[in-house]
Amino acid sequence: MIPIANPIIEDEEIQEVVKVLKSGFIAQGPKVAEFEEKFANYVGTEYAVAVSSGTTALHLALLAAGVGEGDEVITTPFSFAATGNSILYTGAKPVFVDINPQTYNIDPQKIEEAITSKTKAILPVHLYGQPADMGIISQIASENNLVVIEDAAQAHGAIYHGDMAGELGDMACFSFYPTKNMTTSEGGIVTTNNKEMADKIRILRAHGEKERYQHSVLGYNFRMTDISAAIGVAQLKKLDKFNLKRIENAAYLSEHINEIDGIKAPYIMDEVKHVFHQFTIRVEKGSRDDWIKFINENGVGTGIHYPIPIYKQELYQNLGFSDECPEAEKAALEVLSIPVHPNLKVEDLEKIVQVLEDASMRFV
Ligand SMILES: Cc1ncc(COP(=O)(O)O)c(C=O)c1O
């Protein structure tokens, strides 16, 4: 089976981890500081604060923005649950705005009508590695005095109009989960140019400690370990190479998929670098379940990102969410991700295309 994701861990990562294990500093220590400096440098922000996951990055970024009980945060329903859950953790209410059916990202034209006197922030997601339309989003945010927090969990190295994902909002949150474009095993980071926000996040990730054993606010233990940071430092060096391979794989797949009846290749906006965390096609003819069964039976892994809009999840239904986002609901029934990761070989790409051609013959 060609897997849908395949993290690349080489000798360098292993040796860096062994060094940390032998150093005596295995929790948050100098490697985390080194990783933060290198990641901030890569993204082009003043600060980067490493944490235990992409989810905790979002949670702390929202808290640092002052989001809490009674506030609303505008976001997309077509994302991993963590995007909505992180808003719920703060006591605020996620307000879901429908997506653009081509990019699958939040539709900026629909944001303004969702703004109320309670809106505090906008949380766009750069889904699948393609930046959200940040120009319009930033303009709406500045006109309405809202904080912008990028969910860049899937977009390490992506670029929008010359600027990198991570420096497009007031803060940005990345995930380093193993399937992502780079990994630290579990892990996350917040990037920002805002010193006050960076300082708040540093305090919140370590039990609200400004000084050792002096707790000024209610914080958490959301620290990253030096073991994870050691993997991150090694992976960051290879991120551009990994992304280039993803982009080349995506170009090959798109070129061939455009000739196959019944499925549609991803759309790429002008002036963006899409880093293809996922290569997600739309099944336009036949049943998606039939396509998936056939593709899997013929040795190619698939994923559905995402089968249920966040507000339709049982948790959200039980909380009384009744949003309606028709484009997100339609996409949830039609999208299908196929392998694009940098470990694919030419034979794998050829096989993927062949299997899709065979499926098309059968179901269209
Ligand atoms: C869009 C998005 N947001 C947030 C997260 C949460 O990241 P993590 O799994 O590191 O907590 C993920 C990844 O899983 C994600 O894909």
The ligand as a Gaussian input file, in Angstrom:
#p B3LYP/6-31G(d) Opt

LIG

0 1
 C       -5.735000      22.692000      10.408000
 C       -5.228000      22.110000      11.682000
 N       -5.330000      22.828000      12.818000
 C       -4.861000      22.356000      13.987000
 C       -4.266000      21.118000      14.085000
 C       -3.828000      20.621000      15.414000
 O       -2.485000      20.281000      15.476000
 P       -1.978000      19.138000      16.492000
 O       -2.437000      17.840000      15.958000
 O       -0.487000      19.281000      16.451000
 O       -2.541000      19.449000      17.818000
 C       -4.120000      20.350000      12.915000
 C       -3.440000      19.060000      12.895000
 O       -3.615000      18.068000      13.319000
 C       -4.631000      20.839000      11.693000
 O       -4.542000      20.128000      10.578000

